[in-house]
Amino acid sequence: MTTLVHERISPAYRRRVLFGSPVRMHERPDGRVCCFAEGAVVAYEIAHGRRCFGCVFRAVSAGDSECLAVPGVRPAVRMLIGFCSGRRFARALALLQELEARGALSELTDAALLRASVALGSAVSTAVLADAICDRQERPWIS
């Protein structure tokens, strides 16, 4: 089963995928629908006016007790990182891009991304954070 993300952009609000590789996309009159395979990591933005919420989630085949409902996403997904700050969201996108460039994103566990999310608010660069995740070295701000 795939996870469906319905993107919409209107004057009042927007929902859009900022990171992730959909396996299929369908254009509709009210926006685009992106289909993600099970296990895909997706960064998603929901904005209303100037207020913005961002999240990084993992697509799952069926909802379970650890899954959350996200507007515009079906079925429920496993939330990894949630943001209300543009700075933290930008750092999360940079970290995901760095991990994907190194080929490490697909093999990372949810727990590793959850631990890394704590460091996104710190002064540690995303390259150093990606080094620590990929090398699996012990760091006091990850473990």
C-alpha atoms as one frame of an Amber mdcrd trajectory, in Angstrom:
protein
   0.000   0.000   0.000   1.274   3.473  -0.798   0.986   6.703   1.144  -0.904
   9.443  -0.684  -0.047  13.121  -0.144  -2.445  15.691  -1.585  -0.642  18.967
  -2.325  -2.723  22.123  -2.491  -1.732  25.725  -2.967  -4.307  28.490  -2.643
  -4.206  32.112  -1.473  -5.294  31.071   2.027  -3.114  28.033   2.644  -0.645
  25.603   1.135   0.301  21.964   1.636   3.347  20.756  -0.235   6.050  18.119
  -0.273   9.518  19.618   0.180  11.559  16.417   0.295  10.924  12.893  -0.889
  10.789  10.891  -4.096   7.257   9.919  -5.108   6.802   6.765  -7.152   3.818
   8.303  -8.972   2.132  11.697  -9.255  -1.382  12.502 -10.411  -2.548  15.981
 -11.387  -6.024  16.954 -10.219  -7.943  20.206 -10.558  -7.539  20.893  -6.823
  -3.828  19.988  -6.626  -1.311  17.233  -7.179  -1.420  13.823  -5.465   1.977
  12.226  -4.777   2.250   8.501  -4.067   5.121   7.350  -1.833   6.300   3.801
  -1.310   6.302   2.218   2.127   9.364   3.306   4.112   9.924   6.557   2.199
  10.997   9.575   4.250   9.013  12.706   3.338   9.252  16.349   4.464   5.867
  18.086   4.273   4.809  21.690   4.879   1.391  22.962   5.917   0.973  26.734
   5.981  -1.969  29.029   6.647  -1.201  32.683   6.042   2.121  33.412   7.743
   1.880  30.467  10.163   3.719  27.355   9.072   4.039  23.804  10.354   6.505
  21.329   8.911   7.038  17.668   9.554   9.198  14.778   8.478   7.441  11.432
   8.422   7.955   7.879   7.244   5.350   6.356   4.954   3.889   3.146   6.373
   1.638   0.525   4.819  -1.064   0.623   7.466  -1.707   2.717  10.531  -0.720
   1.406  13.939  -0.658   2.811  17.457   2.474   4.901  16.690   0.978   6.603
  13.607  -0.498  10.099  13.460  -3.017  11.607  11.077  -1.610  14.519   9.058
  -3.915  16.790   6.985  -3.719  15.844   3.305  -1.913  12.538   3.956  -3.526
   9.094   3.864  -3.154   6.695   5.641  -1.727   7.854   8.956   2.074   8.067
   9.009   4.907   7.633  11.504   5.880  11.166  12.522   9.634  11.582  12.979
  10.168  15.340  13.346   7.693  18.202  13.718   8.473  21.938  13.384   6.926
  25.328  13.921  10.240  27.128  13.330  11.494  27.956   9.856  15.114  27.640
  11.005  14.674  24.103  12.331  12.716  23.088   9.248  15.489  24.415   6.966
  18.097  22.533   9.019  16.047  19.322   8.821  15.812  19.639   5.030  19.579
  20.229   4.837  20.192  17.153   7.007  17.890  14.969   4.875  19.599  16.151
   1.682  23.032  15.477   3.196  22.014  11.968   4.290  20.489  11.215   0.891
  23.655  12.419  -0.889  25.675   9.986   1.242  23.242   7.154   0.493  22.482
   6.657   4.177  18.863   7.832   4.372  17.204   4.576   3.298  18.973   2.497
   5.958  18.422   4.861   8.893  16.059   3.769  11.611  13.270   5.944  12.945
  15.062   6.084  16.307  18.198   7.572  14.682  16.180  10.347  13.036  14.302
  11.032  16.257  17.584  11.386  18.164  19.018  13.632  15.433  15.963  15.892
  15.594  16.958  16.991  19.101  20.251  18.404  17.771  18.588  20.447  15.014
  17.990  23.318  17.434  21.655  23.455  18.450  24.633  25.142  16.831  25.986
  21.825  15.502  26.243  21.950  11.702  24.164  19.511   9.667  27.359  18.119
   8.087  28.766  17.228  11.519  25.410  15.749  12.506  25.311  13.676   9.296
  28.904  12.507   9.979  27.881  11.320  13.424  24.813   9.523  12.088  26.622
   7.865   9.153  29.717   6.894  11.125  27.562   5.784  14.058  30.022   7.383
  16.444  28.929   8.087  19.954  28.111  11.738  20.474  26.644  13.117  23.705
  24.087  15.145  21.776  22.808  12.119  19.786  22.714   9.213  22.235
